């Protein structure tokens, strides 16, 4: 089972992950991606799903039209682990050039 992140590791990681923040009331990180349209949002989700399946680490997410709201936490560890950071980084790479800024 992956170990929960230390406070120092968590703080450092969040500085690198633009737009990601700690979720209120839970040991998790969250981000909302905004795309030009539904097809771009769904394409991002499809690509991210393939990565998540390879990692055997799956996001909590919600999609409405051009928005994809993502929450990452490792349920087995009951909190944030390196797996969450790795998946967030992969999602950032996938969203590059697709998601709107801001």
N, C-alpha and C positions, 0 to 999 in steps of 0.2 A: 504494500500500500504506500502511495506517495506521502511524503511528510508535508505538513502545513508549513507555509512560508513564515520566516521570521519577520518581525516588524521592519527591520532594516532592508531585507531583500524586497519586501512588498513596496516600500517607499521608493527604492531605486528603480524597480521595474515599472511602476506607474509613471515615473518621469519619462521613461522611454516610450511608453505606449500612449501616444497622443489621442486624447479624447476619451480614454478609458478612465473610470473612476470607481471607487469603492461604493458598493451598493449600501444604502442606509439599512441598518438593522440586520445585516447579514454578512457573513464572511465570503463575499463574492465581488467580482468586478462586472461593470456593465458599460455598454456603449450603444448608441443608436447611429446606424449608418443611414444616409439619405442618398438615394440614387435618382437618376433622371426619370425613371419610369418603373413599372412593375417588372418588365422583362429583365432589366438590369438588376433589380433587387433579387429576383428569383434566380437569375444566373449566378449571382454571388452566393446565394444560399446553397445552390447545387454544388458549386465548387468547394465551398466550405464543408459541406456534408461529406464529400469524398475524403477530404483531409481528416475530418473528425473521425470518420470510420477507420481510417488507417491508424490513427492514434488510439482508437478505442476509447475516445473521450468526447462526449457529446454535449453541445451547448443547449441551453434553454434559450429559445428565441421565439419572436412573435413578428409577423409580417403583416403590414397593412400598406397596400399599394406600393409606394416607392421607399418605404421605411422598413428597416430590419433592426429590431431591438434585441440585443444579445446580452445574456447573463452567463458568466462562467464561474463555476465553483466545482470542487471535486467532492462529490457526495460521499464517497468511501472515506475521505479524510475529514468530512464535515467542515470544509473550508477551502481556502485558496492554496493551491500547490503549483509547482513548476509546470504541470500539465496545462493549467489554465493560462499561464503566461505564454507557453509555447503555442497553444491554439490561438490566443489573441494575436500573437505576432504573425502567425500564418494568415489569419483573417485580414490583418493590415496589409499584407502583401497582396492578397487576392483583391482587396478593395482599391488598391492603388490604381489610379486612372479611371476607376468606375464611379466611386462614391464622390459626392459633392464635398467641397471643403466647408468646414464650419458646422 
